[in-house]
Amino acid sequence: MNERALDRRSVVGRLLRGRGDALVVTGLGGPTYDVAAAGDTPLNFYLWAAMGGAAMTGLGLARAQPRRRVVVVTGDGEMLMGLGSLATIGADAPQNLAIVVLDNEHYGETGMQLAHTGRGVDLAGIARAAGFAGAATIRTDAELQALARRLFDPGLLFATVKVSSETPPMLLPPRDGPYLRSRFREALLGPDAHK
Amino acid sequence: MSRSWPDEIFTELKAARIRQVAYVPDAGHSQLLQRCHADREMHTVSLTTEEEGVAMLAGAWLGGDRGVLLLQSSGVGNCINMLAFNQECRIPLLALVTMRGEWGEFNPWQAPMGLATEPSLVAAGVRVYRAETEDEVAETVRAAATFAFQSYRAVAVLIAQRVIGAKRFEK
């Protein structure tokens, strides 16, 4: 692992600083804790399982809320399990969806086993081939800054951010499913959440 | 002449205010899929595998849209882990499953999921309704949609292979 690799917590903090009213979906494990560390809000929907489903959750949400920016923050292992969803989303091409993969090239939640991303599999290349024009791999502060500037602009976006495999302190957001979905819907839909 | 059961399903989906349709193509659903694709108020998405649709429709509902998952029985096996999303979060799911591997099946490789579809869904916390005849399809879909979206539960309607007609391989 590159010892100068970006720190995942500060990456997420910088990317979400300008989120405004964007909706954020997280993939299970580290990305859920990282997004919570950047600031818990009802407009975060944390997945605690459903591995491989984060990007597709983002697609359904983006289609239901075309005026809102939807950002999926997930891990490389989670994205690898849902590779087909990149083809589905590339073909459907919603213009209000961004997928950011925090790629530490390992399965951090289960004992740091090496992932395919650590063996040369190029998620951004796969995303580009699936229809995410301009899908990028982010390795430096300057590239991260450029990503932060365009993350909330209109357009379908995919970026994989190479981060250190160091595990930051655990920060547990709420994990009770009915609570998470009700607070999210109430914040987004108001009284319609209960119709 | 009476309307066909796929047209009746379409009418029920419109009445239930379904806005997103996720599917893996299946011959039994082909007529319904044409109707959904042609409808301007429905956003219809073709999937690479069925569990994508489970996650997509959970996201849709979080955002205020109702959806339906169209699949065949073999695809139910692909969905099992993703259904934890619905069960734990009490997020509605309406799934319409065309059955293979039961009535006059020619392809023996369809037999395992033909048998496993209903118990797998039940084990994953999904309510299962069956439509055994053409006449039962519309009212079963209606009841399933009401249960799913009013009671916040995952419901699957299994449309019997007898309704669809066994696929013919003999040339």
Boltz contact constraints between the chains, C-beta under 6 A:
constraints:
  - contact:
      token1: [A, 49]
      token2: [B, 84]
      max_distance: 6.0
  - contact:
      token1: [A, 50]
      token2: [B, 82]
      max_distance: 6.0
  - contact:
      token1: [A, 50]
      token2: [B, 85]
      max_distance: 6.0
  - contact:
      token1: [A, 53]
      token2: [B, 55]
      max_distance: 6.0
  - contact:
      token1: [A, 53]
      token2: [B, 82]
      max_distance: 6.0
  - contact:
      token1: [A, 56]
      token2: [B, 52]
      max_distance: 6.0
  - contact:
      token1: [A, 56]
      token2: [B, 55]
      max_distance: 6.0
  - contact:
      token1: [A, 56]
      token2: [B, 56]
      max_distance: 6.0
  - contact:
      token1: [A, 57]
      token2: [B, 55]
      max_distance: 6.0
  - contact:
      token1: [A, 57]
      token2: [B, 58]
      max_distance: 6.0
  - contact:
      token1: [A, 57]
      token2: [B, 59]
      max_distance: 6.0
  - contact:
      token1: [A, 59]
      token2: [B, 56]
      max_distance: 6.0
  - contact:
      token1: [A, 60]
      token2: [B, 56]
      max_distance: 6.0
  - contact:
      token1: [A, 60]
      token2: [B, 57]
      max_distance: 6.0
  - contact:
      token1: [A, 60]
      token2: [B, 59]
      max_distance: 6.0
  - contact:
      token1: [A, 60]
      token2: [B, 60]
      max_distance: 6.0
  - contact:
      token1: [A, 61]
      token2: [B, 59]
      max_distance: 6.0
  - contact:
      token1: [A, 61]
      token2: [B, 62]
      max_distance: 6.0
  - contact:
      token1: [A, 61]
      token2: [B, 63]
      max_distance: 6.0
  - contact:
      token1: [A, 63]
      token2: [B, 20]
      max_distance: 6.0
  - contact:
      token1: [A, 63]
      token2: [B, 43]
      max_distance: 6.0
  - contact:
      token1: [A, 64]
      token2: [B, 60]
      max_distance: 6.0
  - contact:
      token1: [A, 64]
      token2: [B, 63]
      max_distance: 6.0
  - contact:
      token1: [A, 64]
      token2: [B, 64]
      max_distance: 6.0
  - contact:
      token1: [A, 64]
      token2: [B, 65]
      max_distance: 6.0
  - contact:
      token1: [A, 65]
      token2: [B, 63]
      max_distance: 6.0
  - contact:
      token1: [A, 84]
      token2: [B, 48]
      max_distance: 6.0
  - contact:
      token1: [A, 84]
      token2: [B, 49]
      max_distance: 6.0
  - contact:
      token1: [A, 85]
      token2: [B, 52]
      max_distance: 6.0
  - contact:
      token1: [A, 87]
      token2: [B, 48]
      max_distance: 6.0
  - contact:
      token1: [A, 88]
      token2: [B, 47]
      max_distance: 6.0
  - contact:
      token1: [A, 88]
      token2: [B, 48]
      max_distance: 6.0
  - contact:
      token1: [A, 88]
      token2: [B, 52]
      max_distance: 6.0
  - contact:
      token1: [A, 92]
      token2: [B, 45]
      max_distance: 6.0
  - contact:
      token1: [A, 177]
      token2: [B, 88]
      max_distance: 6.0
  - contact:
      token1: [A, 177]
      token2: [B, 89]
      max_distance: 6.0
  - contact:
      token1: [A, 178]
      token2: [B, 90]
      max_distance: 6.0
  - contact:
      token1: [A, 181]
      token2: [B, 89]
      max_distance: 6.0
  - contact:
      token1: [A, 181]
      token2: [B, 91]
      max_distance: 6.0
  - contact:
      token1: [A, 184]
      token2: [B, 62]
      max_distance: 6.0
  - contact:
      token1: [A, 189]
      token2: [B, 64]
      max_distance: 6.0
